[in-house]
């Protein structure tokens, strides 16, 4: 089936839907295309870092030339 034939088929299928069915399909499509935006919450990553090296805060060897 080519793109033009597919478009015609989809339009015909939509035309045959009842108003209630159309609204359900529309709502589902909008939910897929525009998912809700989730805002990060303060402290939501707490407990994710379980190990940190003892020398984590030490200067890196690669930057010795730039340090006073």
N, C-alpha and C positions, 0 to 999 in steps of 0.2 A: 504494500500500500504506500503510495507516495504521499508527500506532505500535504498537498492540496486535497487529496481524497480523505486523508485523516482529519483535516480541519472540518471538512463538510460533514463527516461522520460524527465528530464531536459536537458540532453545532446541532445536528439533528437529535442526538442523544440528550443534549441539554434541553432542547425545546420540548421533549416528551416528558420531562420531569414535572412533578407537581410543585407548587410553590414551597411546600414544606421540605420536599426532597432537595429542591434547588438551594434553599437556605442552608440546609445541613451540609451539602457539598461545598457551598461558598464559605461557610464558617470553617470547615476542615481545611480548605485550600488557604484561607487567610492565616490560619494557625500554623500551617507548614511554611508559608512564605515569610511570615513575620512572627518569629518566636518571641516570647516575652523576654525583655532585657533584665538580667539579674545583676543587681548591684552587689559588689563584694561587701561583706560585713567585717568590721574590725575584729581581729582575733580569730578569724575563720581558719587560719592556717596553723593555729596553735597545736603543737605536738607532732607536726609533720617532719621537722628536723630532729632526728634522733641521735645523730652523731656529728661532732664537729672536732676537727683536729686540734691538738693542743697549740700548734703554732698558727692558728687561723689568722690572728691579728698581726703576725710578724710581717715585716716588709718582704716583698718578693725579690729574688735574686735578679730578675730581669730589669728591675727598676733601680738598682744600686747606683747607676751612673747619673740618675736624675735627682738623687737625694742629697741634702746638704751634708 
